[in-house]
Amino acid sequence: MRLHWHRTDLRPSDNLALVTPAEDPILPVYVFDPRILSHAAPPRVAFVLDSLDALRDWYRQRESDLVVVRGRAPDELARLADDYDADSVSWAQAYSGLGRRRDDRVEERLAGMGVDAHVVHDHLHHEPGSITTNQGEPYSVYSYFWKKWQDREKRGSVQAPGADRLAAPDEDTPIPTLDDLGFDEPEAEIPPGGYMEARHRLNDFCAEDIYRYDDARDDPAADATSRLSAHLTHGTVGVRTLHDRVVRAREGAPDDAARESVETFRGELAWREFYHHVLYFNPEVVTENYRDYEHPIEWREDPDALRAWQDGETGYPIVDAGMRQLRREAWMHNRVRMIVASFLTKDLLLDWREGYDWFRQKLVDHNPANDNGGWQWAASTGTDAQPYFRIFNPMTQGERHDPDAEYIKRYVPELRGVDADLIHDWHELSPTQRRRTAPEYPDPIVDHSERREQALAMFERARGEDGD
């Protein structure tokens, strides 16, 4: 008997750890570990529960079942291995510091029982340490990583195990509810989870929107991104399945522009892997700056400004639209993520960790590698960080990427009857003009030009340069 420990691989097919070569019957297991749940949040847990329902149905259709237990992973897996006389336990490699420490404890506990651990790299095409500089060091600059990543051979997807490989548990173990696990219902409407939903979304994206991705990906109103991030985070789609489908889309591209769009999307897959490599070799980045400065950055403490940002009440329309989309959908368009992150760190001068923690609580697709990489990029503290002097102007960003204010009006109802030009000039209107135009929408809480100068001075001091 072999136990397979599902974690962020909530799918039956293209699961390398699940089909790792062995003749023993496979019994699938999921463990709700309180140590891991303490870092979770309602949107992600709700998505996981939905995905577990779908995965359990797949196993039951094959006269097997998913064993779902609650408790510390080392204890529960040791107990199940003993109960089912298992010779081995398989799982997919974790890349965060928290996940790796948990896995080490599990492996140590199993070894003491004489049970083998089969740990497989499954979540990435190229495991950490396989793409390095010529000196053998992990990359800290994406562009060089991308050059090697795009040319490396990618393994194709693998089939799900046959029904004859699956074992049936001795008892039914129900999937807990959010309330059982101590979580409130999410305030956002959570998208459906599960491997079939992931497959449908991937096919729909590759049939049409992938061919205009290069042009439309920065247009939040177009909604032309894949919306696969939650499925990648929780493993309801495998990276090999995704890449195989993208390659087929490239082969079927109607023209060079469409083919280039597909390649642009492939670049986003490489970004994902780059940040996972960074996290693997630098697990401390979830709480510490990746980039060192001579002096500490003098982040402000301003609870009122932080709350206004969280609530989408800053008086900067594109920022507020993004933050309200986050609350409503547990997701935010990627271009807008960059805008709101720049606003928090460069306009409000608040620590990127405040934003990272809010995203961790609210995003259905949160994962430490990509979220941390994005936040530290915006804060000019990470790998490939934008230079500290490159500061997004939120009004210019809104006008450039949402010229008709379609996205803004979708999420900021106070501005729905307002002309787009007035929305993009909101910071320049007088208080009287604002009250006349949209009386329920707030004035800007900061002056962007003033805060830009303060941000520059703050970073110059951190760099040890002369700054006021």
Buried (B, 14 or more C-beta within 10 A) or exposed (E): BBBBBBBBBBBBBBBBBBBBEBEEBBBBBBBBBEEBBEEBBBBBBBBBBBBBEBBBEBBEEBEBBBBBBBEBBBBBBBEBBEBBEBBBBBBBBBBBBBBBEBBEBBBEBBEEEEBBBBBBBBBBBBBBEBBBEEEEEBBBEBEBBBEBBEEEEBEEBBEBBEEEBBBEBEEEBEBBEBEEBEBEEBEBEBBBBBBBBBBEBBEEBBEEBBBBBBBBBBBBBBEBBBBBBBBBBBBBBBBBBBBBBBBEBBEEBEEEEBBBBBBBBBBBBBBBBBBBBBBBBBBEBBEEBBBEBEEEBEBEEBEEBBEBBBEBBBBBBBBBBBBBBBBBBBBBBBBBBBBBBBBBBBBBBBBBBBBBBBBBBBBBBBBBBBBBBBBBBBBBBBBBBBEBEEBBBBBEBBBBBBEEBEBBBBBBEBBEEBEBEBBBBBBEBEEEEBEEBBEEBBEBBBEBEEBBEBBBBBBBBBBEEEBE
